[in-house]
Amino acid sequence: MPLDDATRTELEAAAFRTLVQHLRTRTDVQNIDLMNLAGFCRNCLSSWLKDAADARGVALSKDESREAIYGMPYEDWKAKHQKEATADQLAKMASVNHKH
């Protein structure tokens, strides 16, 4: 069944909100692991959100876009949940070609 644009947008927005909520609850999943396995991380999502705001002339700072994804200020999230990257994680990150 084809979707009209408004319905597609609503469904995509709902899926995005569910993804963001899922990532907020999975604080055990580190950004470097997401980057190494999927090619994107929470920071990528926050950058894409800011890019979308910029394209529409909506004022949204980098810090605000990160807080929208992390559910708290980025520095707070890092202090609470980010672990030191291992040598293996860093080596994999260096070998993967990320285009964004």
N, C-alpha and C positions, 0 to 999 in steps of 0.2 A: 504494500500500500504506500503510494507516494505521500510524502509529508509536505505541507506548506512551509514556507520559510519561517514564519513565526513559531510554529510548533517545533520545527527542527531546532531553532535557536533555544527554545525553552528546554527541550530534551538535552541538548548539548550543555547548556548551563547547569542543569541538574546533575548530569554526569560529572562535570568539572567540579561542582561543589562536593560531590561524593568522593571523588579522587582526593581533593584537598583535605577533607575530613579524615579519610583513611590515612593519608600521610601524616596528619597531626597525631593520630593515635599510634602510629608505627614509628615512634621515636628511636626504636632500636635499629631501624634501617638508616644507615648513614648516607649522606648525599654522594660520597665518593663511590659507594656501592651501586647506587642508582645510576650514576654516570657510567660506571664501568659495565653495567649489565644492560641498561636501557638507553643510554645516550642522553639522558636528561635527569635533572634533579629538582629539588624544591626551588633553588635559585633560578633555574631555567624557567619554571612556571611563573615565578614572580617577575622575571624579565619580560616574558610574553604578555603577562597582564599589564605591565607598564607600557609596553609597546602598543598594545591595543588601546589603552587610554590615550596615549600620545597621538595615535592615528585619528582619534575622535575628538581631539582637543580637550580631553578631560584632564584636569590637574591631578596627578598622582605621582608622588615622589618614589624614589627607589625604596626608601625605608617603609613607606606606606604599603607599597606593593608586596614587600617581603612580609610585613606584619599580616597582610591579608592571607598569605599562604601559610605562614608558620603559626598564626594564631597568637603571636606575641612578638615583641621586638626581637629582631634577628640576633642581636648580641645576647639576649636572655636565653634564646633557644640554644645557641652555641654553648653557652656556659653550662646549661643543664643537660644537654643531650649529645653534643658533638664529641667524639673520641678522636684521639690522635690517629692519623692514618698510618697504616702499617707500610713497610717497605714493599710488600707485594701489591697492596692497593695502589700505591704511588707509581710503581712500575707499570701496572696495567693501565692506569690513567695516562701515562706518558705514551703508551703504545697504541691507544685507541684514538682514532681521528675524529674529534668532535668538531662539528661545523658551526656551532653557535656559541 
